[in-house]
Amino acid sequence: MKKFITTLKNIWSIDELRNRIVFTLTLVLIYRVGCYITLPGINPVNLTLNSGKEGLLGLFNMFAGGAFSRASIFALGVMPYISASIFMQLAGIIIPQVAKMQKEESGRRTINQYTRYLTVLVTAFQASAYIAYLRTQSAAAIAPEFGGLLFSMSTIIVLTAGTLFVMWLGEKITDKGIGNGTSLIIMVGILARLPESLLYEFSSKNTGAGVGGMLVFLIEIAMFIAVIVGLILLTQGTRRIPLNYARKIVGGAKDVSSSRDFIPLKVNSSGVMPIIFAQAIMFIPATILGFTNNESAQGVIRALSDNTSLWYNIAYAVLVIGFTYFYTALIFNPTEIADNLKRNNSFVPGVKPGEDTANYIATIMDRITLPGAVFLAVAGILPGIASLLHVTSGFASFYGGTSMLIGVGVILDTLQQIESHLLMRQYDGLMKTGRITGRQATTI
């Protein structure tokens, strides 16, 4: 406890770090307040968007911090910006000109500007869909005198402005605050539901409405902590490939430097993206088959919409494993790493530079991706397993899945930045032994 208090004093004594933390908390507070401001023309008393808490819409609502189901001015959150960013990232893999721009400072600024323009288009499209969703699910909440074209135009403008404002908040947090702004905003929205879910679970067990009483509640908390520890290990797990550096000395001969370095290959280099892709794919059959009344089709919909069913979890796990390999292949380029090593006069001991090094790195990456993908799939289906064990649905969603993976990753990234500020000023780090590492490993 004394060490913890000393660390807090050290953090607060650094002017720059203190100002960054206060700035970040202020912008996060502004975002959370905006999540409760209802759209013009909407009566929140008559608002019923319970379907927005399930399936793909539930995922959207979670990323928006609950603003989606409240018809808030931040209802679309930062998801349009994320969608635009992912599109530009994939474009860099497919289009050579974009890939070249990503390697230059001026090119990256241009891509960022294109991403903002694309965000406006994506937000306007999603805002139109959201208006149709409001009219279908909760038409009574729309004020009669505010209906028609006026409501549509004002809602599109407000939602687009809201998303751009949230995007601006995220960029400002990244520049002048602490941590990655966009990820931090998403994490705050997700974890904002945790206290309410925890209290509801406690009340459920304490009043006898649940199964097992308080003893089971304590076991659930212990398992919850164990899941967090497991996700931390999954997030920070790396396979280190040793490196040597060659240097020239007088006479033109080569000498191998005594300093050793390594390439840290992440066990879970794809992060939470495979789970997000898998959840989106799982929602497609229900959308396609929902237009038919065939009993077999309805059975398929029920099986693939219930996260406690066997077929759902099998299909979901297979999709997560498949998307883990797919996304890793998109973002990880062993040939580029091998070329960078060669240019820096570094090499993997016992492996020839160039193509052999690229093949060696790719082989190791394939091997460590499999256990990472399996563990990621297990983390993805844990909420369904928790629901089968009579954990309330709200609290069960924190037993792994997208919620805790994003939460753990963002918290580790933020703590890593705080620790860097402490170490730069000769203070002790946040841990007695070792260093905190975030999701993004240092690449060559």
C-alpha positions as a Markdown table, in Angstrom:
| # | Residue | x | y | z |
|---|---|---|---|---|
| 1 | Met | 0.0 | 0.0 | 0.0 |
| 2 | Lys | 2.9 | 2.3 | 0.8 |
| 3 | Lys | 4.4 | 1.7 | -2.6 |
| 4 | Phe | 1.1 | 2.4 | -4.3 |
| 5 | Ile | 0.7 | 5.8 | -2.4 |
| 6 | Thr | 4.3 | 6.7 | -3.3 |
| 7 | Thr | 3.7 | 5.9 | -7.0 |
| 8 | Leu | 0.6 | 8.1 | -7.0 |
| 9 | Lys | 2.6 | 11.0 | -5.4 |
| 10 | Asn | 5.3 | 10.5 | -8.1 |
| 11 | Ile | 2.7 | 10.7 | -10.8 |
| 12 | Trp | 1.1 | 13.8 | -9.4 |
| 13 | Ser | 4.5 | 15.5 | -8.9 |
| 14 | Ile | 5.2 | 15.4 | -12.6 |
| 15 | Asp | 3.6 | 18.6 | -14.1 |
| 16 | Glu | 3.3 | 17.3 | -17.6 |
| 17 | Leu | 1.9 | 13.9 | -16.6 |
| 18 | Arg | -0.6 | 15.5 | -14.2 |
| 19 | Asn | -1.8 | 17.9 | -16.8 |
| 20 | Arg | -2.2 | 15.1 | -19.3 |
| 21 | Ile | -4.2 | 13.0 | -16.9 |
| 22 | Val | -6.5 | 15.9 | -15.9 |
| 23 | Phe | -7.0 | 16.8 | -19.6 |
| 24 | Thr | -7.9 | 13.3 | -20.4 |
| 25 | Leu | -10.4 | 12.9 | -17.6 |
| 26 | Thr | -12.0 | 16.2 | -18.5 |
| 27 | Leu | -12.6 | 15.2 | -22.1 |
| 28 | Val | -13.8 | 11.7 | -21.1 |
| 29 | Leu | -16.3 | 13.4 | -18.7 |
| 30 | Ile | -17.6 | 15.6 | -21.6 |
| 31 | Tyr | -18.1 | 12.5 | -23.7 |
| 32 | Arg | -20.0 | 10.7 | -21.0 |
| 33 | Val | -22.3 | 13.7 | -20.4 |
| 34 | Gly | -23.0 | 13.8 | -24.1 |
| 35 | Cys | -24.0 | 10.2 | -24.1 |
| 36 | Tyr | -27.1 | 11.2 | -22.0 |
| 37 | Ile | -28.2 | 14.1 | -24.2 |
| 38 | Thr | -31.1 | 13.0 | -26.3 |
| 39 | Leu | -31.5 | 13.9 | -30.0 |
| 40 | Pro | -33.8 | 16.8 | -30.8 |
| 41 | Gly | -37.4 | 15.7 | -31.4 |
| 42 | Ile | -37.0 | 12.5 | -29.2 |
| 43 | Asn | -39.0 | 12.0 | -26.1 |
| 44 | Pro | -36.8 | 9.8 | -23.9 |
| 45 | Val | -39.8 | 8.7 | -21.8 |
| 46 | Asn | -41.4 | 6.9 | -24.7 |
| 47 | Leu | -38.1 | 5.5 | -26.0 |
| 48 | Thr | -38.0 | 1.7 | -26.3 |
| 49 | Leu | -34.9 | 0.5 | -28.1 |
| 50 | Asn | -34.3 | -2.8 | -26.2 |
| 51 | Ser | -33.5 | -4.7 | -29.4 |
| 52 | Gly | -30.5 | -2.4 | -29.7 |
| 53 | Lys | -28.9 | -4.3 | -26.8 |
| 54 | Glu | -28.7 | -7.6 | -28.6 |
| 55 | Gly | -26.8 | -9.0 | -31.6 |
| 56 | Leu | -24.8 | -6.7 | -33.8 |
| 57 | Leu | -26.7 | -3.7 | -32.6 |
| 58 | Gly | -25.8 | -4.7 | -29.0 |
| 59 | Leu | -22.1 | -4.6 | -30.0 |
| 60 | Phe | -22.7 | -1.2 | -31.6 |
| 61 | Asn | -24.4 | 0.0 | -28.4 |
| 62 | Met | -21.6 | -1.3 | -26.3 |
| 63 | Phe | -19.0 | 0.6 | -28.3 |
| 64 | Ala | -21.1 | 3.7 | -28.1 |
| 65 | Gly | -21.3 | 3.5 | -24.3 |
| 66 | Gly | -25.0 | 2.9 | -24.3 |
| 67 | Ala | -25.7 | 6.1 | -26.3 |
| 68 | Phe | -27.2 | 4.0 | -29.2 |
| 69 | Ser | -30.1 | 2.7 | -27.1 |
| 70 | Arg | -30.7 | 6.1 | -25.5 |
| 71 | Ala | -30.9 | 7.9 | -28.9 |
| 72 | Ser | -28.2 | 10.3 | -27.8 |
| 73 | Ile | -26.4 | 12.9 | -29.9 |
| 74 | Phe | -23.4 | 10.5 | -29.6 |
| 75 | Ala | -25.5 | 7.4 | -30.6 |
| 76 | Leu | -23.1 | 6.4 | -33.4 |
| 77 | Gly | -20.1 | 6.9 | -31.2 |
| 78 | Val | -16.7 | 6.6 | -32.8 |
| 79 | Met | -17.6 | 3.5 | -34.8 |
| 80 | Pro | -17.9 | 5.3 | -38.2 |
| 81 | Tyr | -14.3 | 6.6 | -37.6 |
| 82 | Ile | -13.1 | 3.1 | -36.8 |
| 83 | Ser | -14.8 | 1.7 | -39.9 |
| 84 | Ala | -13.2 | 4.4 | -42.0 |
| 85 | Ser | -9.8 | 3.7 | -40.4 |
| 86 | Ile | -10.0 | 0.0 | -41.0 |
| 87 | Phe | -11.0 | 0.6 | -44.6 |
| 88 | Met | -7.9 | 2.9 | -45.2 |
| 89 | Gln | -5.7 | 0.3 | -43.4 |
| 90 | Leu | -7.0 | -2.5 | -45.8 |
| 91 | Ala | -6.6 | -0.1 | -48.7 |
| 92 | Gly | -2.9 | 0.2 | -47.8 |
| 93 | Ile | -2.6 | -3.6 | -48.2 |
| 94 | Ile | -4.4 | -3.8 | -51.5 |
| 95 | Ile | -3.4 | -0.5 | -53.2 |
| 96 | Pro | 0.3 | 0.1 | -53.6 |
| 97 | Gln | 0.0 | 3.9 | -53.8 |
| 98 | Val | -1.7 | 4.0 | -50.4 |
| 99 | Ala | 0.9 | 1.6 | -49.0 |
| 100 | Lys | 3.6 | 4.0 | -50.2 |
| 101 | Met | 1.8 | 7.0 | -48.6 |
| 102 | Gln | 1.7 | 5.1 | -45.2 |
| 103 | Lys | 5.5 | 5.1 | -45.1 |
| 104 | Glu | 5.9 | 8.8 | -45.4 |
| 105 | Glu | 5.0 | 11.5 | -42.9 |
| 106 | Ser | 3.2 | 13.7 | -45.4 |
| 107 | Gly | 1.4 | 10.7 | -46.8 |
| 108 | Arg | 0.2 | 9.6 | -43.4 |
| 109 | Arg | -1.2 | 13.1 | -42.8 |
| 110 | Thr | -3.0 | 12.9 | -46.2 |
| 111 | Ile | -4.4 | 9.5 | -45.3 |
| 112 | Asn | -5.6 | 10.9 | -41.9 |
| 113 | Gln | -7.5 | 13.6 | -43.8 |
| 114 | Tyr | -9.0 | 11.1 | -46.2 |
| 115 | Thr | -10.1 | 9.0 | -43.2 |
| 116 | Arg | -11.9 | 12.1 | -41.7 |
| 117 | Tyr | -13.7 | 12.7 | -45.1 |
| 118 | Leu | -14.7 | 9.0 | -45.3 |
| 119 | Thr | -15.9 | 9.2 | -41.7 |
| 120 | Val | -18.4 | 11.9 | -42.7 |
| 121 | Leu | -19.8 | 9.8 | -45.5 |
| 122 | Val | -20.0 | 6.6 | -43.3 |
| 123 | Thr | -21.7 | 8.6 | -40.5 |
| 124 | Ala | -24.3 | 10.1 | -42.8 |
| 125 | Phe | -25.1 | 6.7 | -44.1 |
| 126 | Gln | -25.4 | 5.1 | -40.7 |
| 127 | Ala | -27.4 | 8.1 | -39.4 |
| 128 | Ser | -30.0 | 7.5 | -42.2 |
| 129 | Ala | -30.2 | 3.8 | -41.1 |
| 130 | Tyr | -30.5 | 4.9 | -37.5 |
| 131 | Ile | -33.4 | 7.1 | -38.3 |
| 132 | Ala | -35.2 | 4.2 | -40.0 |
| 133 | Tyr | -34.4 | 2.1 | -37.0 |
| 134 | Leu | -35.9 | 4.7 | -34.6 |
| 135 | Arg | -39.1 | 4.9 | -36.7 |
| 136 | Thr | -39.5 | 1.2 | -36.7 |
| 137 | Gln | -38.7 | 0.4 | -33.1 |
| 138 | Ser | -39.8 | 3.5 | -31.2 |
| 139 | Ala | -42.0 | 5.7 | -33.4 |
| 140 | Ala | -43.9 | 6.9 | -30.4 |
| 141 | Ala | -40.8 | 8.6 | -29.0 |
| 142 | Ile | -40.6 | 11.0 | -32.1 |
| 143 | Ala | -42.5 | 14.2 | -31.4 |
| 144 | Pro | -45.3 | 14.6 | -34.0 |
| 145 | Glu | -44.5 | 18.2 | -34.6 |
| 146 | Phe | -40.9 | 17.3 | -35.3 |
| 147 | Gly | -41.5 | 14.4 | -37.7 |
| 148 | Gly | -41.0 | 14.1 | -41.4 |
| 149 | Leu | -38.1 | 15.7 | -43.3 |
| 150 | Leu | -37.2 | 18.1 | -40.5 |
| 151 | Phe | -36.5 | 15.3 | -38.1 |
| 152 | Ser | -34.5 | 13.3 | -40.7 |
| 153 | Met | -32.3 | 16.3 | -41.7 |
| 154 | Ser | -31.7 | 17.5 | -38.2 |
| 155 | Thr | -30.9 | 14.0 | -36.9 |
| 156 | Ile | -28.4 | 13.3 | -39.7 |
| 157 | Ile | -26.7 | 16.7 | -39.0 |
| 158 | Val | -26.6 | 16.2 | -35.2 |
| 159 | Leu | -25.4 | 12.6 | -35.4 |
| 160 | Thr | -22.7 | 13.5 | -37.9 |
| 161 | Ala | -21.5 | 16.4 | -35.8 |
| 162 | Gly | -21.6 | 14.2 | -32.7 |
| 163 | Thr | -19.4 | 11.5 | -34.3 |
| 164 | Leu | -17.0 | 14.1 | -35.6 |
| 165 | Phe | -16.9 | 15.7 | -32.1 |
| 166 | Val | -16.1 | 12.4 | -30.5 |
| 167 | Met | -13.4 | 11.7 | -33.1 |
| 168 | Trp | -11.9 | 15.1 | -32.3 |
| 169 | Leu | -12.0 | 14.3 | -28.5 |
| 170 | Gly | -10.1 | 11.1 | -29.2 |
| 171 | Glu | -7.5 | 12.8 | -31.3 |
| 172 | Lys | -7.0 | 15.5 | -28.6 |
| 173 | Ile | -6.6 | 12.9 | -25.9 |
| 174 | Thr | -4.0 | 11.1 | -28.0 |
| 175 | Asp | -2.1 | 14.4 | -28.7 |
| 176 | Lys | -2.4 | 16.2 | -25.3 |
| 177 | Gly | -3.7 | 13.5 | -23.0 |
| 178 | Ile | -2.6 | 10.0 | -21.9 |
| 179 | Gly | -3.3 | 6.8 | -23.9 |
| 180 | Asn | -4.9 | 6.3 | -27.2 |
| 181 | Gly | -7.9 | 8.6 | -27.3 |
| 182 | Thr | -10.2 | 6.6 | -29.5 |
| 183 | Ser | -9.6 | 3.3 | -27.7 |
| 184 | Leu | -9.9 | 5.1 | -24.3 |
| 185 | Ile | -13.3 | 6.5 | -25.3 |
| 186 | Ile | -14.6 | 3.0 | -26.3 |
| 187 | Met | -13.2 | 1.5 | -23.1 |
| 188 | Val | -14.9 | 4.1 | -20.9 |
| 189 | Gly | -18.2 | 3.4 | -22.6 |
| 190 | Ile | -17.8 | -0.3 | -22.1 |
| 191 | Leu | -16.7 | -0.3 | -18.5 |
| 192 | Ala | -19.4 | 2.3 | -17.5 |
| 193 | Arg | -21.8 | -0.7 | -17.5 |
| 194 | Leu | -19.7 | -2.7 | -15.1 |
| 195 | Pro | -20.8 | -1.2 | -11.8 |
| 196 | Glu | -24.5 | -1.5 | -12.6 |
| 197 | Ser | -24.0 | -5.1 | -13.8 |
| 198 | Leu | -22.0 | -6.0 | -10.7 |
| 199 | Leu | -24.6 | -4.5 | -8.4 |
| 200 | Tyr | -27.4 | -6.3 | -10.3 |
| 201 | Glu | -25.6 | -9.6 | -10.0 |
| 202 | Phe | -25.0 | -9.0 | -6.2 |
| 203 | Ser | -28.7 | -8.2 | -5.7 |
| 204 | Ser | -29.7 | -11.2 | -7.7 |
| 205 | Lys | -27.7 | -13.6 | -5.5 |
| 206 | Asn | -28.3 | -11.7 | -2.2 |
| 207 | Thr | -32.1 | -11.8 | -2.5 |
| 208 | Gly | -32.2 | -15.4 | -3.3 |
| 209 | Ala | -33.5 | -14.9 | -6.9 |
| 210 | Gly | -30.2 | -16.3 | -8.2 |
| 211 | Val | -28.8 | -19.8 | -7.8 |
| 212 | Gly | -26.4 | -20.5 | -4.9 |
| 213 | Gly | -26.6 | -17.3 | -2.9 |
| 214 | Met | -23.6 | -15.2 | -1.8 |
| 215 | Leu | -21.1 | -18.1 | -1.9 |
| 216 | Val | -21.7 | -18.4 | -5.7 |
| 217 | Phe | -21.3 | -14.7 | -6.1 |
| 218 | Leu | -17.9 | -14.8 | -4.4 |
| 219 | Ile | -16.9 | -17.7 | -6.7 |
| 220 | Glu | -18.1 | -15.6 | -9.7 |
| 221 | Ile | -15.9 | -12.7 | -8.6 |
| 222 | Ala | -12.9 | -15.0 | -8.2 |
| 223 | Met | -13.5 | -16.4 | -11.7 |
| 224 | Phe | -13.9 | -12.9 | -13.0 |
| 225 | Ile | -10.5 | -11.9 | -11.6 |
| 226 | Ala | -9.0 | -15.1 | -13.1 |
| 227 | Val | -10.4 | -14.2 | -16.5 |
| 228 | Ile | -8.8 | -10.7 | -16.3 |
| 229 | Val | -5.4 | -12.3 | -15.4 |
| 230 | Gly | -5.8 | -14.7 | -18.3 |
| 231 | Leu | -6.6 | -11.8 | -20.7 |
| 232 | Ile | -3.6 | -9.9 | -19.5 |
| 233 | Leu | -1.4 | -12.9 | -20.2 |
| 234 | Leu | -3.0 | -13.3 | -23.7 |
| 235 | Thr | -2.5 | -9.6 | -24.4 |
| 236 | Gln | 1.1 | -9.4 | -23.3 |
| 237 | Gly | 2.3 | -12.8 | -24.4 |
| 238 | Thr | 5.2 | -12.6 | -26.8 |
| 239 | Arg | 7.7 | -14.9 | -28.6 |
| 240 | Arg | 11.1 | -13.3 | -28.7 |
| 241 | Ile | 13.3 | -14.0 | -31.7 |
| 242 | Pro | 16.9 | -13.1 | -30.8 |
| 243 | Leu | 18.9 | -10.7 | -33.0 |
| 244 | Asn | 22.6 | -9.9 | -33.4 |
| 245 | Tyr | 24.0 | -6.7 | -35.0 |
| 246 | Ala | 27.0 | -6.7 | -37.3 |
| 247 | Arg | 29.3 | -3.6 | -37.3 |
| 248 | Lys | 32.3 | -2.7 | -39.3 |
| 249 | Ile | 35.6 | -2.0 | -37.7 |
| 250 | Val | 39.0 | -0.7 | -38.9 |
| 251 | Gly | 40.4 | -2.8 | -41.7 |
| 252 | Gly | 37.0 | -3.6 | -43.3 |
| 253 | Ala | 36.5 | -6.7 | -41.2 |
| 254 | Lys | 33.2 | -7.4 | -39.5 |
| 255 | Asp | 32.6 | -7.9 | -35.8 |
| 256 | Val | 29.5 | -9.1 | -34.1 |
| 257 | Ser | 28.3 | -6.7 | -31.5 |
| 258 | Ser | 27.9 | -8.0 | -28.0 |
| 259 | Ser | 24.6 | -6.3 | -27.5 |
| 260 | Arg | 21.6 | -8.5 | -27.9 |
| 261 | Asp | 18.1 | -7.5 | -29.1 |
| 262 | Phe | 15.0 | -9.4 | -30.1 |
| 263 | Ile | 11.9 | -9.3 | -32.3 |
| 264 | Pro | 8.8 | -9.5 | -30.0 |
| 265 | Leu | 6.1 | -11.4 | -31.9 |
| 266 | Lys | 2.7 | -11.1 | -30.2 |
| 267 | Val | 0.8 | -14.3 | -29.4 |
| 268 | Asn | -2.3 | -12.3 | -30.1 |
| 269 | Ser | -1.2 | -9.8 | -32.7 |
| 270 | Ser | -4.7 | -9.3 | -34.2 |
| 271 | Gly | -6.1 | -7.9 | -30.9 |
| 272 | Val | -9.9 | -7.9 | -30.6 |
| 273 | Met | -10.6 | -7.6 | -34.4 |
| 274 | Pro | -11.3 | -11.3 | -35.0 |
| 275 | Ile | -14.0 | -11.3 | -32.3 |
| 276 | Ile | -15.6 | -8.2 | -33.8 |
| 277 | Phe | -15.6 | -9.8 | -37.3 |
| 278 | Ala | -16.9 | -13.1 | -36.0 |
| 279 | Gln | -19.8 | -11.3 | -34.2 |
| 280 | Ala | -20.7 | -9.4 | -37.3 |
| 281 | Ile | -20.7 | -12.6 | -39.4 |
| 282 | Met | -22.8 | -14.5 | -36.8 |
| 283 | Phe | -25.5 | -11.8 | -37.2 |
| 284 | Ile | -25.7 | -12.2 | -41.0 |
| 285 | Pro | -27.8 | -15.5 | -41.1 |
| 286 | Ala | -30.4 | -14.0 | -38.8 |
| 287 | Thr | -30.7 | -11.0 | -41.2 |
| 288 | Ile | -31.0 | -13.1 | -44.3 |
| 289 | Leu | -33.2 | -15.8 | -43.0 |
| 290 | Gly | -35.4 | -13.4 | -41.0 |
| 291 | Phe | -37.5 | -12.7 | -44.1 |
| 292 | Thr | -38.8 | -16.3 | -44.2 |
| 293 | Asn | -41.3 | -18.1 | -41.9 |
| 294 | Asn | -39.8 | -21.5 | -42.7 |
| 295 | Glu | -39.5 | -23.5 | -39.4 |
| 296 | Ser | -36.1 | -24.8 | -40.3 |
| 297 | Ala | -34.9 | -21.3 | -41.1 |
| 298 | Gln | -36.3 | -20.1 | -37.8 |
| 299 | Gly | -34.4 | -22.9 | -36.0 |
| 300 | Val | -31.2 | -21.9 | -37.6 |
| 301 | Ile | -31.8 | -18.3 | -36.5 |
| 302 | Arg | -32.5 | -19.3 | -32.9 |
| 303 | Ala | -29.4 | -21.5 | -32.8 |
| 304 | Leu | -27.1 | -18.8 | -34.2 |
| 305 | Ser | -28.6 | -16.0 | -32.1 |
| 306 | Asp | -28.3 | -17.7 | -28.8 |
| 307 | Asn | -24.8 | -17.4 | -27.3 |
| 308 | Thr | -25.5 | -20.3 | -25.0 |
| 309 | Ser | -26.3 | -22.8 | -27.7 |
| 310 | Leu | -23.7 | -25.5 | -28.7 |
| 311 | Trp | -23.8 | -24.7 | -32.5 |
| 312 | Tyr | -23.4 | -21.0 | -31.8 |
| 313 | Asn | -20.3 | -21.5 | -29.8 |
| 314 | Ile | -18.8 | -24.0 | -32.2 |
| 315 | Ala | -19.4 | -21.7 | -35.2 |
| 316 | Tyr | -18.2 | -18.7 | -33.3 |
| 317 | Ala | -15.0 | -20.3 | -32.2 |
| 318 | Val | -14.2 | -21.5 | -35.7 |
| 319 | Leu | -14.8 | -18.0 | -37.1 |
| 320 | Val | -12.6 | -16.4 | -34.4 |
| 321 | Ile | -9.7 | -18.8 | -35.2 |
| 322 | Gly | -10.1 | -18.3 | -38.9 |
| 323 | Phe | -10.3 | -14.5 | -38.7 |
| 324 | Thr | -7.3 | -14.5 | -36.3 |
| 325 | Tyr | -5.1 | -16.0 | -39.1 |
| 326 | Phe | -6.7 | -13.8 | -41.7 |
| 327 | Tyr | -6.2 | -10.5 | -39.9 |
| 328 | Thr | -2.7 | -11.5 | -38.7 |
| 329 | Ala | -1.8 | -12.2 | -42.4 |
| 330 | Leu | -3.1 | -8.7 | -43.3 |
| 331 | Ile | -1.2 | -6.7 | -40.7 |
| 332 | Phe | 2.0 | -8.8 | -40.3 |
| 333 | Asn | 4.6 | -8.7 | -43.1 |
| 334 | Pro | 7.6 | -10.9 | -42.4 |
| 335 | Thr | 9.3 | -9.9 | -45.7 |
| 336 | Glu | 9.2 | -6.2 | -44.7 |
| 337 | Ile | 10.7 | -7.1 | -41.3 |
| 338 | Ala | 13.4 | -9.2 | -42.9 |
| 339 | Asp | 14.3 | -6.3 | -45.3 |
| 340 | Asn | 14.5 | -3.9 | -42.4 |
| 341 | Leu | 16.8 | -6.2 | -40.5 |
| 342 | Lys | 19.1 | -6.5 | -43.5 |
| 343 | Arg | 19.2 | -2.7 | -43.9 |
| 344 | Asn | 20.1 | -2.3 | -40.2 |
| 345 | Asn | 22.9 | -4.9 | -40.4 |
| 346 | Ser | 21.1 | -7.2 | -38.0 |
| 347 | Phe | 20.3 | -10.9 | -38.4 |
| 348 | Val | 18.8 | -13.9 | -36.6 |
| 349 | Pro | 21.6 | -16.2 | -35.4 |
| 350 | Gly | 21.8 | -19.3 | -37.6 |
| 351 | Val | 19.5 | -17.9 | -40.3 |
| 352 | Lys | 20.6 | -16.3 | -43.6 |
| 353 | Pro | 19.4 | -12.7 | -44.2 |
| 354 | Gly | 16.7 | -12.0 | -46.7 |
| 355 | Glu | 14.1 | -14.6 | -47.8 |
| 356 | Asp | 15.3 | -17.3 | -45.3 |
| 357 | Thr | 14.8 | -14.8 | -42.4 |
| 358 | Ala | 11.3 | -13.9 | -43.7 |
| 359 | Asn | 10.4 | -17.6 | -44.0 |
| 360 | Tyr | 11.8 | -18.3 | -40.5 |
| 361 | Ile | 9.8 | -15.4 | -39.0 |
| 362 | Ala | 6.6 | -16.4 | -40.8 |
| 363 | Thr | 6.9 | -20.0 | -39.6 |
| 364 | Ile | 7.3 | -18.9 | -36.0 |
| 365 | Met | 4.3 | -16.5 | -36.4 |
| 366 | Asp | 2.1 | -19.3 | -37.7 |
| 367 | Arg | 3.0 | -21.5 | -34.8 |
| 368 | Ile | 2.3 | -19.0 | -32.1 |
| 369 | Thr | -0.8 | -17.7 | -33.8 |
| 370 | Leu | -2.6 | -21.1 | -33.3 |
| 371 | Pro | -2.5 | -21.1 | -29.5 |
| 372 | Gly | -3.3 | -17.4 | -29.5 |
| 373 | Ala | -6.3 | -18.0 | -31.8 |
| 374 | Val | -7.5 | -20.8 | -29.6 |
| 375 | Phe | -7.2 | -18.8 | -26.4 |
| 376 | Leu | -9.0 | -15.8 | -28.2 |
| 377 | Ala | -11.8 | -18.2 | -29.2 |
| 378 | Val | -12.2 | -19.4 | -25.6 |
| 379 | Ala | -12.3 | -15.8 | -24.4 |
| 380 | Gly | -15.0 | -15.1 | -27.0 |
| 381 | Ile | -17.3 | -17.9 | -25.9 |
| 382 | Leu | -16.7 | -17.4 | -22.1 |
| 383 | Pro | -19.7 | -15.0 | -21.8 |
| 384 | Gly | -22.0 | -17.7 | -23.2 |
| 385 | Ile | -20.6 | -20.3 | -20.8 |
| 386 | Ala | -21.1 | -17.8 | -17.9 |
| 387 | Ser | -24.7 | -17.4 | -18.9 |
| 388 | Leu | -25.2 | -21.1 | -18.8 |
| 389 | Leu | -23.9 | -21.1 | -15.3 |
| 390 | His | -26.7 | -18.7 | -14.2 |
| 391 | Val | -24.7 | -15.5 | -14.3 |
| 392 | Thr | -26.9 | -12.6 | -15.3 |
| 393 | Ser | -26.5 | -11.5 | -18.9 |
| 394 | Gly | -25.1 | -8.1 | -18.1 |
| 395 | Phe | -22.3 | -9.4 | -15.8 |
| 396 | Ala | -21.7 | -12.4 | -18.1 |
| 397 | Ser | -20.7 | -10.1 | -20.9 |
| 398 | Phe | -17.6 | -9.1 | -18.9 |
| 399 | Tyr | -16.3 | -12.7 | -18.7 |
| 400 | Gly | -14.1 | -12.2 | -21.7 |
| 401 | Gly | -15.4 | -11.4 | -25.1 |
| 402 | Thr | -15.0 | -8.0 | -26.7 |
| 403 | Ser | -15.7 | -6.0 | -23.5 |
| 404 | Met | -12.8 | -7.2 | -21.3 |
| 405 | Leu | -10.3 | -7.7 | -24.2 |
| 406 | Ile | -10.7 | -4.0 | -25.1 |
| 407 | Gly | -10.7 | -3.0 | -21.5 |
| 408 | Val | -7.5 | -4.9 | -20.6 |
| 409 | Gly | -5.7 | -3.8 | -23.7 |
| 410 | Val | -6.5 | -0.1 | -23.3 |
| 411 | Ile | -5.6 | -0.1 | -19.6 |
| 412 | Leu | -2.3 | -1.8 | -20.3 |
| 413 | Asp | -1.5 | 0.8 | -23.1 |
| 414 | Thr | -2.3 | 3.7 | -20.8 |
| 415 | Leu | -0.3 | 2.3 | -17.8 |
| 416 | Gln | 2.6 | 1.8 | -20.2 |
| 417 | Gln | 2.6 | 5.5 | -21.1 |
| 418 | Ile | 2.4 | 6.5 | -17.5 |
| 419 | Glu | 5.3 | 4.2 | -16.6 |
| 420 | Ser | 7.3 | 5.7 | -19.4 |
| 421 | His | 6.8 | 9.2 | -18.0 |
| 422 | Leu | 7.9 | 8.0 | -14.6 |
| 423 | Leu | 11.1 | 6.2 | -15.9 |
| 424 | Met | 12.1 | 9.2 | -18.0 |
| 425 | Arg | 12.2 | 11.3 | -14.8 |
| 426 | Gln | 14.2 | 8.7 | -12.8 |
| 427 | Tyr | 11.2 | 7.5 | -10.8 |
| 428 | Asp | 10.4 | 3.8 | -10.1 |
| 429 | Gly | 8.0 | 2.2 | -12.5 |
| 430 | Leu | 4.5 | 1.0 | -11.7 |
| 431 | Met | 5.8 | -2.5 | -10.9 |
| 432 | Lys | 8.7 | -3.7 | -8.7 |
| 433 | Thr | 9.9 | -6.2 | -11.4 |
| 434 | Gly | 9.6 | -6.0 | -15.1 |
| 435 | Arg | 8.0 | -3.4 | -17.4 |
| 436 | Ile | 4.4 | -3.1 | -18.4 |
| 437 | Thr | 3.9 | -3.7 | -22.1 |
| 438 | Gly | 0.8 | -2.7 | -24.1 |
| 439 | Arg | -0.8 | -4.3 | -27.0 |
| 440 | Gln | 1.5 | -2.8 | -29.6 |
| 441 | Ala | 4.9 | -4.3 | -29.6 |
| 442 | Thr | 7.9 | -2.4 | -30.8 |
| 443 | Thr | 8.6 | -3.4 | -34.4 |
| 444 | Ile | 11.7 | -3.3 | -36.4 |
